[in-house]
Amino acid sequence: MQHLFQVDPAGDTPLHRQVYEGLRSAILSGRLKSGDRLPATRALAGQLALSRSTIADAYEQLQAEGYILGRHGSGTYVAPDLPHNGLQPESRGYASSTAAPGLSRWGRRIATPEFSALLRPREEVWYPYDFRPHRIAQDEFPWDAWRSSVERALTSDRSRLFTYPPAAGHPDLRRAIAEHVAGYRAVSCTPNQIVIVNGTQQGLNLLVQLLLESGDRVAVEDPGYPAARLSFESRSLAISPVAVDHDGMIVSRLADLGPHRMVHVTPSHQDPTGATLSLPRRLALLEIAARHGMLVVEDDYDSEFRYEGRPVESLQGLDRNGLVVYAGTFSKSVLAGLRIGFLVVPDALSEPIVDAKALWDSGAPILEQAALAQFMLSGQYERHIRRMRRLYRIRRDALLGALADEFGERATVGERHGGINLLVTLDLALTEEEIVRRAASEGIGLRGASRYFRTPPAGPTFLLGFAQPDPATIRDGIRRLRRLVDDRSVARG
Ligand SMILES: Cc1ncc(COP(=O)(O)O)c(C=O)c1O
C-alpha cells in the first residue's frame, strides 16, 4: 500500500483523512480496481506506522460513501460495481475537470472577453488616492445607527428568518420606500407596486426576462451605463444607442429610429455625463412610450445627491399610461454590499414581476431588508442622506478646485450639479489605459470612461469619484496625478 499513497505525520490534515484521501484517489484513478482486496486494518496500520483506529476510521468513511465493501469474515474490497468511465484520473473535484459543460448561447455571450472585462473590474484593490467612481465615504458611514438597526431587526424579525421571505420584499421596507420616493421623487405608487430586488442590476434582468423576446428593439443612452447595455446584449436584443447632450438623451433621435419595446434612461443624472433630462424631452419620451407601448426604465441611481437647483420630478410621476418602471438602489445612499434596490412597477406588472423574482431566487435576504426598513423608519436614512449631501458637496468642490489648479484648461469637466462622480476629459497626449496604469502604480485609483461610449471620446476620459476621498486626499491625489502625466519620461511623443 505504501506505493499507492503516502501519509505525512507532520502535515495539517488529520491522519485518518490522509488515509481516506489516499485510498479514494487510488480507487478513482483506477490504481485500485473494483473487487481488489484491501489489507486488513491491522496490517495497513503496521505498514503505515499508524494506529489501527486511524485506518478503521478511514475505512468506515470509504464504506459509508460506497467506495469499499466489508464482507463479513472475508475482508474488505473495492466496491464491485463502480462504473469504469465514471472514474477520473486523480480528480480533485470540478476545478481540474477538463470537460467543461457546454454553455448556452447566453453563457457563451457573457463568457466573451468584452463581457468579462466589464463585469469583473470589481477588484479588491486599495488605493491611497481612490478616485474610482460610485464609491461612497467609508470614513463617514453611520455605523452606530446601522448597528442598532440590525440589532432591532434581529429582535423584531427573528421569526421571519425561519421561512422564505416574501418574494416582493419585506412589507415594512416596501412601505418605507413608497413613502420615501413619494416625498423625494414625486413617484406616485402604493407599497404594492414596489418589488425589492438585489440591486438595479437584478431589476433590469428581471424586466428583460419578463418583457422581451430575443430580437426585440431596445434603446440605451450613448454614452450610457455599460451594465444596462450588457443586460440587453446578453439576451440578443437589437440595441439602439441614442446620443446624449447637455439636456440628456436626445429624444427626437429615438423617435426617428422608430418603435422600440424598452428604453433605459438615467433622467435625473445621466450616467456618465451628469446631464438632467429636460422637461420637454421627458414629455416627448412619455409621448413616444404611449405611441408605441414602449416601457421606460427610469434608472434613478443617485438622485439623492443633488447640490444645486431643484431635483426634477421623476418621469414615473409624470406618466399617465403605466409605462414607466422606476428603479432605485441603496448602493450609493447606504451600502453597495447590501445588494438592495427596488422597482416601482405599473399595477399591471406587479404580479408577474413578483413571480419572476420568486422564480429567480425565492426572494431577497430578509435580515438586510429588515435592518434597512428599521434604518428608514427611524429617520436615520434621511439624516444620513442629508449629512452625505453636505459632505459630498464639499468633496466635489475640492475635486473641481484641484482639477482647476492642477490642470486648468487641460481638464474639461461634465455636468457637476449632482451625483458622486465627475466626467473629466484631459487634454493630454497619453491614452486612457496608460494613465490608469501609471496612476495605479503610484497609488491613484482611476477608472477610464471609454467603456461608456460607443464612439470613444477624443481624449483620455475618466469618471472620477469624489465621495470616498477626503478633501486633503483629493487635492494631494490630483497634484500627484498632474505630476505623473507631466513627467517627460511618461509622456508620449
Ligand atoms: C446607472 C446606474 N444604475 C444603477 C447603478 C447601481 O446598480 P446596483 O443597484 O445594481 O448596485 C449604478 C451604479 O453603479 C449606475 O451607475
The ligand as an SDF file (V2000), in Angstrom:
LIG
                    3D

 16 16  0  0  0  0  0  0  0  0999 V2000
  -26.7950   53.9510  -13.9830 C   0  0  0  0  0  0  0  0  0  0  0  0
  -26.6450   53.0960  -12.7660 C   0  0  0  0  0  0  0  0  0  0  0  0
  -27.6600   52.3320  -12.3750 N   0  0  0  0  0  0  0  0  0  0  0  0
  -27.5700   51.5610  -11.2780 C   0  0  0  0  0  0  0  0  0  0  0  0
  -26.4370   51.5290  -10.5170 C   0  0  0  0  0  0  0  0  0  0  0  0
  -26.4000   50.6830   -9.2810 C   0  0  0  0  0  0  0  0  0  0  0  0
  -26.6890   49.3830   -9.5480 O   0  0  0  0  0  0  0  0  0  0  0  0
  -26.9920   48.3670   -8.3760 P   0  0  0  0  0  0  0  0  0  0  0  0
  -28.2570   48.8070   -7.7070 O   0  0  0  0  0  0  0  0  0  0  0  0
  -27.1580   47.0660   -9.0890 O   0  0  0  0  0  0  0  0  0  0  0  0
  -25.8510   48.3990   -7.4270 O   0  0  0  0  0  0  0  0  0  0  0  0
  -25.3460   52.3020  -10.8890 C   0  0  0  0  0  0  0  0  0  0  0  0
  -24.1060   52.2640  -10.1090 C   0  0  0  0  0  0  0  0  0  0  0  0
  -23.0740   51.9240  -10.3820 O   0  0  0  0  0  0  0  0  0  0  0  0
  -25.4530   53.1000  -12.0450 C   0  0  0  0  0  0  0  0  0  0  0  0
  -24.4070   53.8570  -12.4390 O   0  0  0  0  0  0  0  0  0  0  0  0
  1  2  1  0
  2  3  1  0
  2 15  2  0
  3  4  2  0
  4  5  1  0
  5  6  1  0
  5 12  2  0
  6  7  1  0
  7  8  1  0
  8  9  2  0
  8 10  1  0
  8 11  1  0
 12 13  1  0
 12 15  1  0
 13 14  2  0
 15 16  1  0
M  END
$$$$
